Amino acid sequence: MRKISKATLGVLDTIDSFASLLGVMVYDRFFKQIEVRRLQLYSCYMSLVCSSLYIGYILKWNQAMGVSDEVFLALNSIIFTPLGMAFCIIPMAVLYVRLTPQLIEGTCYALFVGTSNFSNTTISPLVGSFVNKHWIGVTNKNIVEPGYNGFL
């Protein structure tokens, strides 16, 4: 079982916030002239790499290489948060602004952003829970058993 304190989570959250600011600067400096669909493609590639690293984290590969959990999570935030901002979040916000008709900016922009947030925070977890329930089968009870599905 991983032992990460609340203080460590607070520090990681602070690092993540500063990394988000860095992502805004990276987008402004390098990516604002690139079309949105190209940046979304880069975002998909980045998600594949990031997901693979999280699988490695779950399987404790980072510890096998001598990298502590805290350092791994901090590096993940420092690297992937700015790239996520530059490749996905900011380009989508720019696209929403371009698609929004004049005189109803507030309403239309709120609809675009609200729909995106609803998808990311509600629909995606529901789909993940559905897949887990019907095909994977990890529960609170069996996740703490060592060796279950090779994850712990």
Backbone as JSON, one array per atom type, in Angstrom:
{
  "sequence": "MRKISKATLGVLDTIDSFASLLGVMVYDRFFKQIEVRRLQLYSCYMSLVCSSLYIGYILKWNQAMGVSDEVFLALNSIIFTPLGMAFCIIPMAVLYVRLTPQLIEGTCYALFVGTSNFSNTTISPLVGSFVNKHWIGVTNKNIVEPGYNGFL",
  "N": [[0.85, -1.18, 0.0], [0.56, 2.2, -0.8], [2.02, 4.98, 0.83], [1.29, 8.06, 1.07], [1.41, 11.24, 2.28], [-0.91, 13.79, 3.45], [0.28, 16.27, 3.37], [2.23, 15.9, 1.42], [0.57, 15.49, -0.79], [-0.53, 18.06, -0.91], [1.75, 19.57, -1.58], [2.31, 18.42, -4.08], [0.01, 19.24, -5.44], [0.41, 21.99, -5.47], [2.74, 22.13, -7.04], [1.6, 21.18, -9.4], [-0.13, 23.3, -9.99], [1.66, 25.44, -10.53], [2.92, 24.26, -12.69], [0.84, 24.29, -14.51], [0.69, 27.02, -15.11], [3.14, 27.23, -16.41], [2.51, 25.69, -18.62], [0.72, 27.37, -19.97], [2.47, 29.38, -20.75], [4.19, 27.91, -22.42], [2.41, 27.17, -24.46], [1.78, 29.72, -25.48], [4.27, 30.55, -26.39], [5.23, 28.55, -28.21], [3.15, 27.03, -29.51], [0.82, 28.38, -30.38], [0.42, 29.02, -33.03], [-0.08, 26.69, -34.34], [-2.46, 24.47, -35.78], [-5.56, 23.5, -34.21], [-6.48, 20.81, -34.4], [-4.12, 19.41, -34.94], [-2.71, 19.84, -32.58], [-4.44, 18.45, -30.87], [-3.99, 15.85, -31.76], [-1.32, 15.55, -30.95], [-1.85, 15.69, -28.24], [-3.23, 13.31, -27.83], [-1.18, 11.43, -28.31], [0.51, 12.14, -26.2], [-1.14, 11.46, -24.05], [-1.19, 8.7, -24.29], [1.47, 8.05, -23.62], [1.59, 9.09, -21.01], [-0.4, 7.56, -19.72], [0.75, 5.05, -19.93], [2.94, 5.42, -18.26], [1.6, 5.71, -15.83], [0.57, 3.15, -15.53], [2.95, 1.84, -15.12], [3.55, 3.03, -12.67], [1.5, 1.98, -11.07], [2.21, -0.7, -11.15], [4.5, -0.51, -9.73], [6.97, -0.03, -10.97], [8.5, 2.23, -10.91], [9.59, 2.23, -8.34], [11.14, -0.04, -8.53], [13.1, 0.93, -10.18], [14.33, 2.63, -8.49], [13.14, 5.09, -8.0], [11.34, 7.2, -6.0], [7.86, 7.28, -4.95], [6.89, 9.89, -4.52], [8.71, 11.52, -5.93], [8.35, 10.52, -8.51], [5.61, 11.19, -8.99], [5.79, 13.99, -8.77], [7.55, 14.63, -10.9], [5.97, 13.72, -12.98], [3.87, 15.57, -12.82], [5.29, 17.94, -13.35], [6.15, 17.53, -15.97], [3.93, 16.54, -17.58], [1.65, 18.1, -16.99], [2.12, 20.82, -17.97], [2.35, 20.17, -20.71], [-0.15, 19.03, -21.21], [-1.77, 21.27, -20.81], [-0.8, 22.89, -22.91], [-1.21, 21.35, -25.23], [-3.87, 20.48, -25.16], [-5.92, 21.68, -23.33], [-5.8, 24.58, -23.49], [-5.81, 24.99, -26.38], [-8.39, 23.95, -26.92], [-9.99, 25.76, -25.5], [-9.45, 28.07, -26.96], [-10.55, 27.28, -29.41], [-13.25, 27.1, -28.64], [-13.76, 29.81, -28.17], [-13.48, 30.81, -30.76], [-15.6, 29.53, -32.04], [-17.82, 30.59, -30.84], [-20.64, 32.58, -31.27], [-21.05, 36.15, -31.78], [-22.56, 38.41, -29.43], [-23.82, 36.5, -27.87], [-21.88, 35.53, -26.26], [-21.21, 34.82, -23.54], [-23.18, 32.91, -22.79], [-22.99, 30.9, -24.8], [-20.25, 30.18, -24.72], [-20.12, 29.27, -22.09], [-21.75, 27.04, -22.34], [-20.19, 25.4, -24.08], [-17.82, 25.0, -22.53], [-18.93, 23.96, -20.18], [-20.1, 21.58, -21.14], [-17.79, 20.22, -21.97], [-16.45, 19.98, -19.48], [-18.36, 18.45, -18.09], [-18.24, 16.1, -19.56], [-15.58, 15.29, -19.03], [-15.48, 15.07, -16.22], [-17.7, 13.63, -15.36], [-18.98, 11.85, -17.3], [-16.74, 10.36, -18.33], [-15.63, 9.1, -15.91], [-17.89, 7.52, -15.29], [-18.06, 5.77, -17.49], [-15.59, 4.48, -17.18], [-16.05, 3.24, -14.67], [-18.13, 1.52, -15.41], [-16.83, -0.16, -17.28], [-14.92, -1.32, -15.57], [-16.63, -2.63, -13.74], [-17.99, -4.52, -15.35], [-16.02, -5.91, -16.83], [-13.39, -5.91, -15.7], [-13.34, -6.04, -12.8], [-12.23, -5.09, -10.35], [-12.49, -4.32, -6.97], [-13.15, -2.52, -3.85], [-12.62, -4.35, -1.87], [-11.01, -6.43, -3.0], [-8.83, -5.09, -4.04], [-6.79, -4.57, -2.27], [-5.54, -6.95, -1.83], [-2.49, -8.56, -2.07], [-0.91, -9.09, -5.18], [-3.23, -9.3, -6.71], [-4.55, -9.42, -9.84], [-2.04, -8.72, -10.67], [-1.46, -6.09, -9.94], [-0.78, -5.17, -7.37]],
  "CA": [[0.0, 0.0, 0.0], [1.33, 3.44, -0.88], [1.88, 5.88, 1.97], [1.54, 9.43, 0.66], [0.75, 12.07, 3.29], [-1.7, 14.93, 2.98], [1.23, 17.36, 3.08], [2.82, 15.59, 0.11], [-0.46, 15.79, -1.79], [-0.6, 19.52, -1.02], [2.93, 20.02, -2.35], [2.1, 17.99, -5.47], [-1.02, 20.1, -6.01], [1.07, 23.28, -5.73], [3.6, 21.91, -8.22], [0.69, 21.07, -10.53], [-0.62, 24.64, -10.32], [2.74, 26.17, -11.2], [3.13, 23.61, -13.98], [-0.22, 24.78, -15.39], [1.15, 28.33, -15.59], [4.19, 26.95, -17.38], [1.83, 25.22, -19.83], [0.2, 28.55, -20.67], [3.62, 30.05, -21.4], [4.66, 27.04, -23.51], [1.46, 27.33, -25.56], [1.94, 31.06, -26.07], [5.58, 30.68, -27.05], [5.54, 27.58, -29.25], [2.09, 26.28, -30.15], [-0.41, 29.09, -30.73], [0.27, 29.11, -34.49], [-0.38, 25.35, -34.86], [-3.9, 24.25, -35.79], [-6.08, 22.81, -33.04], [-6.55, 19.36, -34.59], [-2.76, 18.88, -34.82], [-2.42, 19.82, -31.14], [-5.21, 17.37, -30.28], [-3.27, 14.63, -32.08], [-0.2, 15.51, -30.01], [-2.43, 15.42, -26.92], [-3.52, 11.87, -27.78], [0.1, 10.75, -28.14], [0.97, 12.41, -24.85], [-1.98, 10.67, -23.14], [-0.71, 7.31, -24.36], [2.71, 7.96, -22.85], [1.27, 9.34, -19.61], [-1.13, 6.39, -19.24], [1.73, 3.97, -19.78], [3.71, 5.7, -17.05], [0.77, 5.42, -14.67], [0.55, 1.7, -15.38], [4.23, 1.55, -14.47], [3.42, 3.46, -11.28], [0.65, 0.99, -10.41], [2.99, -1.93, -11.03], [5.66, -0.14, -8.91], [8.21, -0.04, -11.75], [9.3, 3.37, -10.47], [10.34, 1.8, -7.16], [12.16, -0.99, -9.0], [14.19, 1.73, -10.77], [14.89, 3.47, -7.45], [12.49, 6.41, -7.98], [10.26, 7.19, -5.0], [6.53, 7.67, -5.44], [6.75, 11.35, -4.5], [9.49, 12.08, -7.03], [7.67, 10.12, -9.74], [4.41, 12.01, -9.16], [6.21, 15.38, -9.01], [8.05, 14.7, -12.29], [4.8, 13.58, -13.86], [3.18, 16.87, -12.84], [6.13, 18.95, -13.99], [6.26, 17.27, -17.41], [2.7, 16.33, -18.33], [0.67, 19.17, -16.81], [2.29, 21.87, -18.97], [2.05, 19.66, -22.05], [-1.61, 18.91, -21.3], [-2.3, 22.62, -21.02], [-0.39, 23.42, -24.21], [-1.73, 20.55, -26.33], [-5.29, 20.14, -25.09], [-6.86, 22.56, -22.64], [-5.81, 25.93, -24.08], [-6.33, 24.98, -27.76], [-9.85, 23.77, -26.92], [-10.59, 27.03, -25.08], [-9.34, 28.96, -28.12], [-11.55, 26.83, -30.37], [-14.56, 27.52, -28.13], [-13.9, 31.25, -28.4], [-13.67, 31.01, -32.2], [-16.91, 29.02, -32.44], [-18.88, 31.31, -30.14], [-21.15, 33.75, -31.99], [-21.1, 37.41, -31.03], [-23.75, 38.83, -28.69], [-24.22, 35.48, -26.9], [-20.6, 34.94, -25.88], [-21.23, 34.22, -22.22], [-24.03, 31.73, -22.78], [-22.47, 29.87, -25.69], [-18.96, 29.73, -24.19], [-20.43, 28.49, -20.89], [-22.26, 25.74, -22.82], [-19.06, 24.61, -24.57], [-16.94, 24.63, -21.42], [-19.7, 23.09, -19.29], [-20.21, 20.27, -21.79], [-16.47, 19.6, -21.88], [-16.2, 19.61, -18.09], [-19.27, 17.34, -17.77], [-17.69, 14.91, -20.19], [-14.35, 14.86, -18.37], [-15.62, 14.8, -14.79], [-18.84, 12.77, -15.06], [-19.16, 10.77, -18.27], [-15.55, 9.5, -18.36], [-15.6, 8.19, -14.76], [-18.98, 6.54, -15.39], [-17.65, 4.75, -18.46], [-14.54, 3.71, -16.53], [-16.68, 2.37, -13.67], [-18.87, 0.49, -16.14], [-15.84, -1.12, -17.81], [-14.38, -2.06, -14.43], [-17.65, -3.5, -13.15], [-18.4, -5.6, -16.24], [-14.94, -6.67, -17.44], [-12.16, -5.97, -14.92], [-13.74, -6.62, -11.53], [-11.51, -4.61, -9.17], [-13.37, -3.73, -5.96], [-12.44, -2.07, -2.65], [-12.23, -5.51, -1.08], [-9.93, -7.22, -3.58], [-7.7, -4.29, -4.53], [-5.71, -4.56, -1.3], [-4.91, -8.26, -1.78], [-1.25, -8.58, -2.87], [-0.88, -9.94, -6.36], [-4.49, -9.34, -7.44], [-4.39, -8.96, -11.23], [-0.69, -8.23, -10.89], [-1.33, -4.65, -9.7], [-0.23, -4.83, -6.07]],
  "C": [[0.9, 1.24, 0.0], [1.01, 4.32, 0.32], [2.27, 7.29, 1.54], [0.73, 10.33, 1.59], [-0.06, 13.19, 2.64], [-0.8, 16.11, 2.62], [1.88, 17.14, 1.72], [1.83, 15.86, -1.01], [-0.62, 17.29, -2.0], [0.55, 20.08, -1.83], [2.77, 19.65, -3.82], [1.05, 18.85, -6.17], [-0.45, 21.49, -6.34], [1.97, 23.2, -6.96], [2.74, 21.86, -9.48], [0.16, 22.44, -10.96], [0.44, 25.48, -11.03], [3.03, 25.57, -12.57], [2.05, 24.04, -14.98], [0.14, 26.15, -15.96], [2.24, 28.17, -16.65], [3.57, 26.48, -18.7], [1.26, 26.36, -20.64], [1.33, 29.25, -21.41], [4.17, 29.22, -22.57], [3.73, 27.17, -24.71], [1.68, 28.67, -26.27], [3.23, 31.17, -26.87], [5.73, 29.78, -28.28], [4.36, 27.06, -30.07], [0.88, 27.08, -30.63], [-0.62, 29.23, -32.24], [-0.08, 27.76, -35.13], [-1.88, 25.12, -34.77], [-4.33, 23.32, -34.66], [-6.09, 21.29, -33.24], [-5.17, 18.71, -34.51], [-2.37, 18.8, -33.34], [-3.21, 18.72, -30.43], [-4.58, 16.01, -30.58], [-2.07, 14.47, -31.15], [-0.69, 15.16, -28.6], [-2.74, 13.93, -26.77], [-2.24, 11.06, -27.59], [0.62, 10.92, -26.71], [0.16, 11.6, -23.84], [-1.57, 9.21, -23.14], [0.55, 7.12, -23.5], [2.41, 8.11, -21.36], [0.53, 8.14, -19.0], [-0.19, 5.22, -19.02], [2.57, 4.17, -18.52], [2.9, 5.41, -15.79], [0.6, 3.92, -14.46], [1.85, 1.25, -14.7], [4.21, 1.93, -13.0], [2.6, 2.44, -10.48], [1.42, -0.3, -10.17], [4.29, -1.73, -10.24], [6.99, -0.27, -9.66], [9.11, 1.11, -11.31], [10.15, 2.99, -9.26], [11.43, 0.8, -7.54], [13.35, -0.26, -9.61], [14.81, 2.67, -9.74], [14.31, 4.86, -7.38], [11.32, 6.34, -6.99], [8.95, 7.64, -5.62], [6.38, 9.18, -5.54], [7.49, 11.99, -5.67], [8.83, 11.74, -8.36], [6.46, 11.0, -10.01], [4.76, 13.47, -9.43], [6.72, 15.55, -10.44], [6.92, 14.58, -13.29], [4.05, 14.9, -13.96], [3.98, 17.92, -13.59], [6.2, 18.77, -15.5], [4.91, 17.28, -18.1], [1.63, 17.39, -18.11], [0.88, 20.31, -17.8], [1.97, 21.4, -20.39], [0.55, 19.48, -22.26], [-2.27, 20.25, -21.51], [-2.03, 23.1, -22.44], [-1.04, 22.66, -25.37], [-3.24, 20.37, -26.32], [-6.17, 21.26, -24.54], [-6.93, 23.94, -23.29], [-6.28, 25.91, -25.54], [-7.85, 24.78, -27.83], [-10.55, 25.05, -26.48], [-10.55, 28.05, -26.22], [-10.37, 28.58, -29.17], [-12.95, 27.23, -29.94], [-14.79, 29.0, -28.38], [-14.16, 31.53, -29.87], [-15.05, 30.57, -32.66], [-18.07, 29.82, -31.87], [-19.33, 32.52, -30.94], [-21.16, 35.0, -31.12], [-22.49, 37.62, -30.46], [-24.31, 37.74, -27.77], [-22.97, 34.76, -26.36], [-20.68, 34.19, -24.56], [-22.01, 32.92, -22.2], [-23.42, 30.59, -23.59], [-21.14, 29.31, -25.17], [-19.18, 28.87, -22.95], [-20.96, 27.11, -21.28], [-21.11, 24.85, -23.28], [-18.19, 24.1, -23.42], [-17.67, 23.69, -20.46], [-19.86, 21.69, -19.85], [-18.88, 19.52, -21.71], [-16.17, 19.13, -20.46], [-17.09, 18.44, -17.66], [-18.75, 16.03, -18.35], [-16.48, 14.38, -19.42], [-14.55, 14.44, -16.92], [-16.75, 13.85, -14.45], [-18.93, 11.58, -16.01], [-17.96, 9.83, -18.28], [-15.45, 8.59, -17.14], [-16.72, 7.14, -14.79], [-18.63, 5.42, -16.36], [-16.56, 3.87, -17.86], [-15.09, 2.77, -15.47], [-17.45, 1.23, -14.31], [-17.93, -0.59, -16.67], [-15.27, -1.96, -16.68], [-15.38, -3.06, -13.89], [-17.92, -4.72, -14.03], [-17.25, -6.45, -16.77], [-13.7, -6.85, -16.55], [-12.4, -6.58, -13.54], [-12.95, -6.2, -10.3], [-12.51, -3.93, -8.24], [-12.52, -3.23, -4.79], [-11.91, -3.25, -1.85], [-11.02, -6.23, -1.69], [-8.74, -6.4, -4.08], [-6.53, -4.31, -3.55], [-5.02, -5.92, -1.16], [-3.65, -8.24, -2.64], [-1.36, -9.54, -4.03], [-2.17, -9.99, -7.15], [-4.31, -8.7, -8.8], [-3.01, -8.39, -11.51], [-0.48, -6.76, -10.56], [-0.71, -4.31, -8.36], [0.74, -5.88, -5.59]]
}
